[in-house]
Amino acid sequence: MKASDVRAKTLDQLNDELASLKKEQFNLRFQKATGQLEKTSRVKEVRRDIARIKTIAAEKSAGNKA
């Protein structure tokens, strides 16, 4: 996911995307613990996507308040 894609979304869309990524992260942790995780790089991608969404959501909410 690119930052430009994230910036194009509204805050509600970002919150929905964040929730789905958190669920995916939870499932990936379980797969890793049980030894079923095949694509280990996805853990890193999801973690970075979550951080990217949180950062842009914070920027947007700060922009709305100012």
mmCIF file of the N, C-alpha and C atoms, coordinates in Angstrom:
data_MODEL
# 
_entry.id   MODEL 
# 
loop_
_atom_site.group_PDB 
_atom_site.id 
_atom_site.type_symbol 
_atom_site.label_atom_id 
_atom_site.label_alt_id 
_atom_site.label_comp_id 
_atom_site.label_asym_id 
_atom_site.label_entity_id 
_atom_site.label_seq_id 
_atom_site.pdbx_PDB_ins_code 
_atom_site.Cartn_x 
_atom_site.Cartn_y 
_atom_site.Cartn_z 
_atom_site.occupancy 
_atom_site.B_iso_or_equiv 
_atom_site.pdbx_formal_charge 
_atom_site.auth_seq_id 
_atom_site.auth_comp_id 
_atom_site.auth_asym_id 
_atom_site.auth_atom_id 
_atom_site.pdbx_PDB_model_num 
ATOM 1   N N  . MET A 1 1  ? 0.843   -1.172  0.000  1.00 0.00 ? 1  MET A N  1 
ATOM 2   C CA . MET A 1 1  ? 0.000   0.000   0.000  1.00 0.00 ? 1  MET A CA 1 
ATOM 3   C C  . MET A 1 1  ? 0.890   1.238   0.000  1.00 0.00 ? 1  MET A C  1 
ATOM 4   N N  . LYS A 1 2  ? 0.557   2.146   -0.901 1.00 0.00 ? 2  LYS A N  1 
ATOM 5   C CA . LYS A 1 2  ? 1.344   3.363   -1.012 1.00 0.00 ? 2  LYS A CA 1 
ATOM 6   C C  . LYS A 1 2  ? 0.719   4.476   -0.183 1.00 0.00 ? 2  LYS A C  1 
ATOM 7   N N  . ALA A 1 3  ? 1.536   5.412   0.229  1.00 0.00 ? 3  ALA A N  1 
ATOM 8   C CA . ALA A 1 3  ? 1.059   6.534   1.029  1.00 0.00 ? 3  ALA A CA 1 
ATOM 9   C C  . ALA A 1 3  ? 0.054   7.372   0.244  1.00 0.00 ? 3  ALA A C  1 
ATOM 10  N N  . SER A 1 4  ? 0.241   7.490   -1.061 1.00 0.00 ? 4  SER A N  1 
ATOM 11  C CA . SER A 1 4  ? -0.692  8.274   -1.874 1.00 0.00 ? 4  SER A CA 1 
ATOM 12  C C  . SER A 1 4  ? -2.077  7.627   -1.891 1.00 0.00 ? 4  SER A C  1 
ATOM 13  N N  . ASP A 1 5  ? -2.119  6.288   -1.866 1.00 0.00 ? 5  ASP A N  1 
ATOM 14  C CA . ASP A 1 5  ? -3.398  5.581   -1.800 1.00 0.00 ? 5  ASP A CA 1 
ATOM 15  C C  . ASP A 1 5  ? -4.086  5.843   -0.471 1.00 0.00 ? 5  ASP A C  1 
ATOM 16  N N  . VAL A 1 6  ? -3.307  5.869   0.587  1.00 0.00 ? 6  VAL A N  1 
ATOM 17  C CA . VAL A 1 6  ? -3.861  6.084   1.921  1.00 0.00 ? 6  VAL A CA 1 
ATOM 18  C C  . VAL A 1 6  ? -4.367  7.515   2.065  1.00 0.00 ? 6  VAL A C  1 
ATOM 19  N N  . ARG A 1 7  ? -3.629  8.465   1.527  1.00 0.00 ? 7  ARG A N  1 
ATOM 20  C CA . ARG A 1 7  ? -4.026  9.872   1.634  1.00 0.00 ? 7  ARG A CA 1 
ATOM 21  C C  . ARG A 1 7  ? -5.330  10.164  0.889  1.00 0.00 ? 7  ARG A C  1 
ATOM 22  N N  . ALA A 1 8  ? -5.645  9.372   -0.120 1.00 0.00 ? 8  ALA A N  1 
ATOM 23  C CA . ALA A 1 8  ? -6.854  9.590   -0.912 1.00 0.00 ? 8  ALA A CA 1 
ATOM 24  C C  . ALA A 1 8  ? -8.120  9.144   -0.168 1.00 0.00 ? 8  ALA A C  1 
ATOM 25  N N  . LYS A 1 9  ? -7.962  8.375   0.896  1.00 0.00 ? 9  LYS A N  1 
ATOM 26  C CA . LYS A 1 9  ? -9.112  7.852   1.634  1.00 0.00 ? 9  LYS A CA 1 
ATOM 27  C C  . LYS A 1 9  ? -9.565  8.818   2.726  1.00 0.00 ? 9  LYS A C  1 
ATOM 28  N N  . THR A 1 10 ? -10.841 8.670   3.119  1.00 0.00 ? 10 THR A N  1 
ATOM 29  C CA . THR A 1 10 ? -11.382 9.482   4.209  1.00 0.00 ? 10 THR A CA 1 
ATOM 30  C C  . THR A 1 10 ? -10.996 8.856   5.542  1.00 0.00 ? 10 THR A C  1 
ATOM 31  N N  . LEU A 1 11 ? -11.253 9.570   6.629  1.00 0.00 ? 11 LEU A N  1 
ATOM 32  C CA . LEU A 1 11 ? -10.921 9.046   7.959  1.00 0.00 ? 11 LEU A CA 1 
ATOM 33  C C  . LEU A 1 11 ? -11.699 7.771   8.272  1.00 0.00 ? 11 LEU A C  1 
ATOM 34  N N  . ASP A 1 12 ? -12.961 7.710   7.863  1.00 0.00 ? 12 ASP A N  1 
ATOM 35  C CA . ASP A 1 12 ? -13.758 6.498   8.100  1.00 0.00 ? 12 ASP A CA 1 
ATOM 36  C C  . ASP A 1 12 ? -13.184 5.309   7.347  1.00 0.00 ? 12 ASP A C  1 
ATOM 37  N N  . GLN A 1 13 ? -12.784 5.548   6.110  1.00 0.00 ? 13 GLN A N  1 
ATOM 38  C CA . GLN A 1 13 ? -12.177 4.480   5.326  1.00 0.00 ? 13 GLN A CA 1 
ATOM 39  C C  . GLN A 1 13 ? -10.856 4.028   5.938  1.00 0.00 ? 13 GLN A C  1 
ATOM 40  N N  . LEU A 1 14 ? -10.089 4.982   6.460  1.00 0.00 ? 14 LEU A N  1 
ATOM 41  C CA . LEU A 1 14 ? -8.818  4.643   7.101  1.00 0.00 ? 14 LEU A CA 1 
ATOM 42  C C  . LEU A 1 14 ? -9.044  3.802   8.347  1.00 0.00 ? 14 LEU A C  1 
ATOM 43  N N  . ASN A 1 15 ? -10.074 4.145   9.133  1.00 0.00 ? 15 ASN A N  1 
ATOM 44  C CA . ASN A 1 15 ? -10.370 3.371   10.337 1.00 0.00 ? 15 ASN A CA 1 
ATOM 45  C C  . ASN A 1 15 ? -10.799 1.950   9.983  1.00 0.00 ? 15 ASN A C  1 
ATOM 46  N N  . ASP A 1 16 ? -11.581 1.796   8.912  1.00 0.00 ? 16 ASP A N  1 
ATOM 47  C CA . ASP A 1 16 ? -11.989 0.463   8.466  1.00 0.00 ? 16 ASP A CA 1 
ATOM 48  C C  . ASP A 1 16 ? -10.782 -0.354  8.008  1.00 0.00 ? 16 ASP A C  1 
ATOM 49  N N  . GLU A 1 17 ? -9.913  0.285   7.243  1.00 0.00 ? 17 GLU A N  1 
ATOM 50  C CA . GLU A 1 17 ? -8.708  -0.389  6.765  1.00 0.00 ? 17 GLU A CA 1 
ATOM 51  C C  . GLU A 1 17 ? -7.797  -0.773  7.925  1.00 0.00 ? 17 GLU A C  1 
ATOM 52  N N  . LEU A 1 18 ? -7.694  0.108   8.914  1.00 0.00 ? 18 LEU A N  1 
ATOM 53  C CA . LEU A 1 18 ? -6.874  -0.168  10.091 1.00 0.00 ? 18 LEU A CA 1 
ATOM 54  C C  . LEU A 1 18 ? -7.407  -1.379  10.847 1.00 0.00 ? 18 LEU A C  1 
ATOM 55  N N  . ALA A 1 19 ? -8.728  -1.458  10.988 1.00 0.00 ? 19 ALA A N  1 
ATOM 56  C CA . ALA A 1 19 ? -9.333  -2.596  11.683 1.00 0.00 ? 19 ALA A CA 1 
ATOM 57  C C  . ALA A 1 19 ? -9.047  -3.902  10.945 1.00 0.00 ? 19 ALA A C  1 
ATOM 58  N N  . SER A 1 20 ? -9.155  -3.887  9.625  1.00 0.00 ? 20 SER A N  1 
ATOM 59  C CA . SER A 1 20 ? -8.905  -5.115  8.877  1.00 0.00 ? 20 SER A CA 1 
ATOM 60  C C  . SER A 1 20 ? -7.431  -5.518  8.946  1.00 0.00 ? 20 SER A C  1 
ATOM 61  N N  . LEU A 1 21 ? -6.530  -4.531  8.948  1.00 0.00 ? 21 LEU A N  1 
ATOM 62  C CA . LEU A 1 21 ? -5.107  -4.848  9.057  1.00 0.00 ? 21 LEU A CA 1 
ATOM 63  C C  . LEU A 1 21 ? -4.761  -5.396  10.438 1.00 0.00 ? 21 LEU A C  1 
ATOM 64  N N  . LYS A 1 22 ? -5.412  -4.873  11.469 1.00 0.00 ? 22 LYS A N  1 
ATOM 65  C CA . LYS A 1 22 ? -5.175  -5.388  12.821 1.00 0.00 ? 22 LYS A CA 1 
ATOM 66  C C  . LYS A 1 22 ? -5.626  -6.846  12.927 1.00 0.00 ? 22 LYS A C  1 
ATOM 67  N N  . LYS A 1 23 ? -6.758  -7.174  12.296 1.00 0.00 ? 23 LYS A N  1 
ATOM 68  C CA . LYS A 1 23 ? -7.235  -8.562  12.289 1.00 0.00 ? 23 LYS A CA 1 
ATOM 69  C C  . LYS A 1 23 ? -6.248  -9.456  11.555 1.00 0.00 ? 23 LYS A C  1 
ATOM 70  N N  . GLU A 1 24 ? -5.757  -8.962  10.416 1.00 0.00 ? 24 GLU A N  1 
ATOM 71  C CA . GLU A 1 24 ? -4.794  -9.739  9.653  1.00 0.00 ? 24 GLU A CA 1 
ATOM 72  C C  . GLU A 1 24 ? -3.513  -9.952  10.453 1.00 0.00 ? 24 GLU A C  1 
ATOM 73  N N  . GLN A 1 25 ? -3.063  -8.909  11.153 1.00 0.00 ? 25 GLN A N  1 
ATOM 74  C CA . GLN A 1 25 ? -1.865  -9.025  11.975 1.00 0.00 ? 25 GLN A CA 1 
ATOM 75  C C  . GLN A 1 25 ? -2.057  -10.071 13.073 1.00 0.00 ? 25 GLN A C  1 
ATOM 76  N N  . PHE A 1 26 ? -3.239  -10.072 13.681 1.00 0.00 ? 26 PHE A N  1 
ATOM 77  C CA . PHE A 1 26 ? -3.559  -11.055 14.717 1.00 0.00 ? 26 PHE A CA 1 
ATOM 78  C C  . PHE A 1 26 ? -3.493  -12.472 14.140 1.00 0.00 ? 26 PHE A C  1 
ATOM 79  N N  . ASN A 1 27 ? -4.099  -12.662 12.966 1.00 0.00 ? 27 ASN A N  1 
ATOM 80  C CA . ASN A 1 27 ? -4.088  -13.977 12.331 1.00 0.00 ? 27 ASN A CA 1 
ATOM 81  C C  . ASN A 1 27 ? -2.681  -14.406 11.934 1.00 0.00 ? 27 ASN A C  1 
ATOM 82  N N  . LEU A 1 28 ? -1.876  -13.458 11.469 1.00 0.00 ? 28 LEU A N  1 
ATOM 83  C CA . LEU A 1 28 ? -0.497  -13.792 11.096 1.00 0.00 ? 28 LEU A CA 1 
ATOM 84  C C  . LEU A 1 28 ? 0.322   -14.210 12.315 1.00 0.00 ? 28 LEU A C  1 
ATOM 85  N N  . ARG A 1 29 ? 0.082   -13.547 13.460 1.00 0.00 ? 29 ARG A N  1 
ATOM 86  C CA . ARG A 1 29 ? 0.796   -13.938 14.686 1.00 0.00 ? 29 ARG A CA 1 
ATOM 87  C C  . ARG A 1 29 ? 0.430   -15.363 15.088 1.00 0.00 ? 29 ARG A C  1 
ATOM 88  N N  . PHE A 1 30 ? -0.841  -15.720 14.947 1.00 0.00 ? 30 PHE A N  1 
ATOM 89  C CA . PHE A 1 30 ? -1.258  -17.072 15.279 1.00 0.00 ? 30 PHE A CA 1 
ATOM 90  C C  . PHE A 1 30 ? -0.633  -18.089 14.331 1.00 0.00 ? 30 PHE A C  1 
ATOM 91  N N  . GLN A 1 31 ? -0.609  -17.762 13.048 1.00 0.00 ? 31 GLN A N  1 
ATOM 92  C CA . GLN A 1 31 ? -0.001  -18.664 12.077 1.00 0.00 ? 31 GLN A CA 1 
ATOM 93  C C  . GLN A 1 31 ? 1.482   -18.859 12.376 1.00 0.00 ? 31 GLN A C  1 
ATOM 94  N N  . LYS A 1 32 ? 2.157   -17.799 12.779 1.00 0.00 ? 32 LYS A N  1 
ATOM 95  C CA . LYS A 1 32 ? 3.587   -17.903 13.103 1.00 0.00 ? 32 LYS A CA 1 
ATOM 96  C C  . LYS A 1 32 ? 3.795   -18.790 14.319 1.00 0.00 ? 32 LYS A C  1 
ATOM 97  N N  . ALA A 1 33 ? 2.922   -18.623 15.326 1.00 0.00 ? 33 ALA A N  1 
ATOM 98  C CA . ALA A 1 33 ? 3.071   -19.396 16.562 1.00 0.00 ? 33 ALA A CA 1 
ATOM 99  C C  . ALA A 1 33 ? 2.832   -20.878 16.323 1.00 0.00 ? 33 ALA A C  1 
ATOM 100 N N  . THR A 1 34 ? 1.928   -21.191 15.404 1.00 0.00 ? 34 THR A N  1 
ATOM 101 C CA . THR A 1 34 ? 1.610   -22.597 15.142 1.00 0.00 ? 34 THR A CA 1 
ATOM 102 C C  . THR A 1 34 ? 2.451   -23.187 14.019 1.00 0.00 ? 34 THR A C  1 
ATOM 103 N N  . GLY A 1 35 ? 3.329   -22.373 13.433 1.00 0.00 ? 35 GLY A N  1 
ATOM 104 C CA . GLY A 1 35 ? 4.213   -22.878 12.390 1.00 0.00 ? 35 GLY A CA 1 
ATOM 105 C C  . GLY A 1 35 ? 3.553   -22.988 11.032 1.00 0.00 ? 35 GLY A C  1 
ATOM 106 N N  . GLN A 1 36 ? 2.452   -22.311 10.811 1.00 0.00 ? 36 GLN A N  1 
ATOM 107 C CA . GLN A 1 36 ? 1.737   -22.397 9.539  1.00 0.00 ? 36 GLN A CA 1 
ATOM 108 C C  . GLN A 1 36 ? 1.980   -21.192 8.635  1.00 0.00 ? 36 GLN A C  1 
ATOM 109 N N  . LEU A 1 37 ? 2.780   -20.249 9.088  1.00 0.00 ? 37 LEU A N  1 
ATOM 110 C CA . LEU A 1 37 ? 3.008   -19.024 8.312  1.00 0.00 ? 37 LEU A CA 1 
ATOM 111 C C  . LEU A 1 37 ? 3.939   -19.323 7.146  1.00 0.00 ? 37 LEU A C  1 
ATOM 112 N N  . GLU A 1 38 ? 3.450   -19.079 5.929  1.00 0.00 ? 38 GLU A N  1 
ATOM 113 C CA . GLU A 1 38 ? 4.246   -19.349 4.740  1.00 0.00 ? 38 GLU A CA 1 
ATOM 114 C C  . GLU A 1 38 ? 4.951   -18.092 4.238  1.00 0.00 ? 38 GLU A C  1 
ATOM 115 N N  . LYS A 1 39 ? 4.243   -16.972 4.249  1.00 0.00 ? 39 LYS A N  1 
ATOM 116 C CA . LYS A 1 39 ? 4.787   -15.729 3.712  1.00 0.00 ? 39 LYS A CA 1 
ATOM 117 C C  . LYS A 1 39 ? 5.194   -14.829 4.871  1.00 0.00 ? 39 LYS A C  1 
ATOM 118 N N  . THR A 1 40 ? 6.409   -15.015 5.362  1.00 0.00 ? 40 THR A N  1 
ATOM 119 C CA . THR A 1 40 ? 6.862   -14.289 6.552  1.00 0.00 ? 40 THR A CA 1 
ATOM 120 C C  . THR A 1 40 ? 7.014   -12.797 6.314  1.00 0.00 ? 40 THR A C  1 
ATOM 121 N N  . SER A 1 41 ? 7.230   -12.397 5.081  1.00 0.00 ? 41 SER A N  1 
ATOM 122 C CA . SER A 1 41 ? 7.402   -10.973 4.788  1.00 0.00 ? 41 SER A CA 1 
ATOM 123 C C  . SER A 1 41 ? 6.108   -10.196 4.964  1.00 0.00 ? 41 SER A C  1 
ATOM 124 N N  . ARG A 1 42 ? 4.979   -10.883 4.952  1.00 0.00 ? 42 ARG A N  1 
ATOM 125 C CA . ARG A 1 42 ? 3.687   -10.208 5.096  1.00 0.00 ? 42 ARG A CA 1 
ATOM 126 C C  . ARG A 1 42 ? 3.546   -9.570  6.479  1.00 0.00 ? 42 ARG A C  1 
ATOM 127 N N  . VAL A 1 43 ? 4.190   -10.138 7.499  1.00 0.00 ? 43 VAL A N  1 
ATOM 128 C CA . VAL A 1 43 ? 4.132   -9.590  8.851  1.00 0.00 ? 43 VAL A CA 1 
ATOM 129 C C  . VAL A 1 43 ? 4.703   -8.172  8.855  1.00 0.00 ? 43 VAL A C  1 
ATOM 130 N N  . LYS A 1 44 ? 5.839   -8.010  8.205  1.00 0.00 ? 44 LYS A N  1 
ATOM 131 C CA . LYS A 1 44 ? 6.496   -6.710  8.134  1.00 0.00 ? 44 LYS A CA 1 
ATOM 132 C C  . LYS A 1 44 ? 5.662   -5.717  7.333  1.00 0.00 ? 44 LYS A C  1 
ATOM 133 N N  . GLU A 1 45 ? 5.083   -6.175  6.217  1.00 0.00 ? 45 GLU A N  1 
ATOM 134 C CA . GLU A 1 45 ? 4.255   -5.308  5.378  1.00 0.00 ? 45 GLU A CA 1 
ATOM 135 C C  . GLU A 1 45 ? 3.045   -4.795  6.149  1.00 0.00 ? 45 GLU A C  1 
ATOM 136 N N  . VAL A 1 46 ? 2.384   -5.684  6.864  1.00 0.00 ? 46 VAL A N  1 
ATOM 137 C CA . VAL A 1 46 ? 1.178   -5.307  7.610  1.00 0.00 ? 46 VAL A CA 1 
ATOM 138 C C  . VAL A 1 46 ? 1.532   -4.319  8.713  1.00 0.00 ? 46 VAL A C  1 
ATOM 139 N N  . ARG A 1 47 ? 2.628   -4.569  9.413  1.00 0.00 ? 47 ARG A N  1 
ATOM 140 C CA . ARG A 1 47 ? 3.044   -3.668  10.491 1.00 0.00 ? 47 ARG A CA 1 
ATOM 141 C C  . ARG A 1 47 ? 3.314   -2.263  9.947  1.00 0.00 ? 47 ARG A C  1 
ATOM 142 N N  . ARG A 1 48 ? 3.975   -2.185  8.818  1.00 0.00 ? 48 ARG A N  1 
ATOM 143 C CA . ARG A 1 48 ? 4.283   -0.878  8.218  1.00 0.00 ? 48 ARG A CA 1 
ATOM 144 C C  . ARG A 1 48 ? 3.031   -0.194  7.682  1.00 0.00 ? 48 ARG A C  1 
ATOM 145 N N  . ASP A 1 49 ? 2.099   -0.979  7.118  1.00 0.00 ? 49 ASP A N  1 
ATOM 146 C CA . ASP A 1 49 ? 0.842   -0.403  6.636  1.00 0.00 ? 49 ASP A CA 1 
ATOM 147 C C  . ASP A 1 49 ? 0.035   0.182   7.786  1.00 0.00 ? 49 ASP A C  1 
ATOM 148 N N  . ILE A 1 50 ? 0.028   -0.515  8.918  1.00 0.00 ? 50 ILE A N  1 
ATOM 149 C CA . ILE A 1 50 ? -0.680  -0.009  10.101 1.00 0.00 ? 50 ILE A CA 1 
ATOM 150 C C  . ILE A 1 50 ? -0.066  1.318   10.539 1.00 0.00 ? 50 ILE A C  1 
ATOM 151 N N  . ALA A 1 51 ? 1.245   1.389   10.591 1.00 0.00 ? 51 ALA A N  1 
ATOM 152 C CA . ALA A 1 51 ? 1.926   2.619   10.996 1.00 0.00 ? 51 ALA A CA 1 
ATOM 153 C C  . ALA A 1 51 ? 1.649   3.744   10.006 1.00 0.00 ? 51 ALA A C  1 
ATOM 154 N N  . ARG A 1 52 ? 1.646   3.403   8.719  1.00 0.00 ? 52 ARG A N  1 
ATOM 155 C CA . ARG A 1 52 ? 1.382   4.409   7.680  1.00 0.00 ? 52 ARG A CA 1 
ATOM 156 C C  . ARG A 1 52 ? -0.028  4.972   7.822  1.00 0.00 ? 52 ARG A C  1 
ATOM 157 N N  . ILE A 1 53 ? -0.999  4.112   8.054  1.00 0.00 ? 53 ILE A N  1 
ATOM 158 C CA . ILE A 1 53 ? -2.388  4.559   8.199  1.00 0.00 ? 53 ILE A CA 1 
ATOM 159 C C  . ILE A 1 53 ? -2.547  5.405   9.453  1.00 0.00 ? 53 ILE A C  1 
ATOM 160 N N  . LYS A 1 54 ? -1.949  4.978   10.557 1.00 0.00 ? 54 LYS A N  1 
ATOM 161 C CA . LYS A 1 54 ? -2.055  5.754   11.798 1.00 0.00 ? 54 LYS A CA 1 
ATOM 162 C C  . LYS A 1 54 ? -1.436  7.140   11.639 1.00 0.00 ? 54 LYS A C  1 
ATOM 163 N N  . THR A 1 55 ? -0.306  7.223   10.962 1.00 0.00 ? 55 THR A N  1 
ATOM 164 C CA . THR A 1 55 ? 0.372   8.498   10.766 1.00 0.00 ? 55 THR A CA 1 
ATOM 165 C C  . THR A 1 55 ? -0.477  9.451   9.935  1.00 0.00 ? 55 THR A C  1 
ATOM 166 N N  . ILE A 1 56 ? -1.002  8.960   8.821  1.00 0.00 ? 56 ILE A N  1 
ATOM 167 C CA . ILE A 1 56 ? -1.787  9.813   7.936  1.00 0.00 ? 56 ILE A CA 1 
ATOM 168 C C  . ILE A 1 56 ? -3.118  10.185  8.579  1.00 0.00 ? 56 ILE A C  1 
ATOM 169 N N  . ALA A 1 57 ? -3.713  9.260   9.333  1.00 0.00 ? 57 ALA A N  1 
ATOM 170 C CA . ALA A 1 57 ? -4.956  9.577   10.039 1.00 0.00 ? 57 ALA A CA 1 
ATOM 171 C C  . ALA A 1 57 ? -4.721  10.675  11.073 1.00 0.00 ? 57 ALA A C  1 
ATOM 172 N N  . ALA A 1 58 ? -3.595  10.630  11.758 1.00 0.00 ? 58 ALA A N  1 
ATOM 173 C CA . ALA A 1 58 ? -3.264  11.664  12.737 1.00 0.00 ? 58 ALA A CA 1 
ATOM 174 C C  . ALA A 1 58 ? -3.045  13.012  12.052 1.00 0.00 ? 58 ALA A C  1 
ATOM 175 N N  . GLU A 1 59 ? -2.407  12.996  10.894 1.00 0.00 ? 59 GLU A N  1 
ATOM 176 C CA . GLU A 1 59 ? -2.201  14.239  10.146 1.00 0.00 ? 59 GLU A CA 1 
ATOM 177 C C  . GLU A 1 59 ? -3.540  14.829  9.723  1.00 0.00 ? 59 GLU A C  1 
ATOM 178 N N  . LYS A 1 60 ? -4.435  13.973  9.235  1.00 0.00 ? 60 LYS A N  1 
ATOM 179 C CA . LYS A 1 60 ? -5.741  14.455  8.777  1.00 0.00 ? 60 LYS A CA 1 
ATOM 180 C C  . LYS A 1 60 ? -6.568  15.006  9.937  1.00 0.00 ? 60 LYS A C  1 
ATOM 181 N N  . SER A 1 61 ? -6.545  14.309  11.058 1.00 0.00 ? 61 SER A N  1 
ATOM 182 C CA . SER A 1 61 ? -7.339  14.793  12.191 1.00 0.00 ? 61 SER A CA 1 
ATOM 183 C C  . SER A 1 61 ? -6.754  16.079  12.751 1.00 0.00 ? 61 SER A C  1 
ATOM 184 N N  . ALA A 1 62 ? -5.444  16.233  12.724 1.00 0.00 ? 62 ALA A N  1 
ATOM 185 C CA . ALA A 1 62 ? -4.826  17.482  13.174 1.00 0.00 ? 62 ALA A CA 1 
ATOM 186 C C  . ALA A 1 62 ? -5.157  18.609  12.194 1.00 0.00 ? 62 ALA A C  1 
ATOM 187 N N  . GLY A 1 63 ? -5.241  18.276  10.920 1.00 0.00 ? 63 GLY A N  1 
ATOM 188 C CA . GLY A 1 63 ? -5.583  19.273  9.926  1.00 0.00 ? 63 GLY A CA 1 
ATOM 189 C C  . GLY A 1 63 ? -7.028  19.743  10.062 1.00 0.00 ? 63 GLY A C  1 
ATOM 190 N N  . ASN A 1 64 ? -7.914  18.847  10.469 1.00 0.00 ? 64 ASN A N  1 
ATOM 191 C CA . ASN A 1 64 ? -9.325  19.206  10.651 1.00 0.00 ? 64 ASN A CA 1 
ATOM 192 C C  . ASN A 1 64 ? -9.522  20.108  11.850 1.00 0.00 ? 64 ASN A C  1 
ATOM 193 N N  . LYS A 1 65 ? -8.711  19.941  12.882 1.00 0.00 ? 65 LYS A N  1 
ATOM 194 C CA . LYS A 1 65 ? -8.855  20.728  14.109 1.00 0.00 ? 65 LYS A CA 1 
ATOM 195 C C  . LYS A 1 65 ? -8.307  22.145  13.944 1.00 0.00 ? 65 LYS A C  1 
ATOM 196 N N  . ALA A 1 66 ? -7.275  22.261  13.101 1.00 0.00 ? 66 ALA A N  1 
ATOM 197 C CA . ALA A 1 66 ? -6.625  23.575  12.943 1.00 0.00 ? 66 ALA A CA 1 
ATOM 198 C C  . ALA A 1 66 ? -7.452  24.546  12.132 1.00 0.00 ? 66 ALA A C  1 
# 
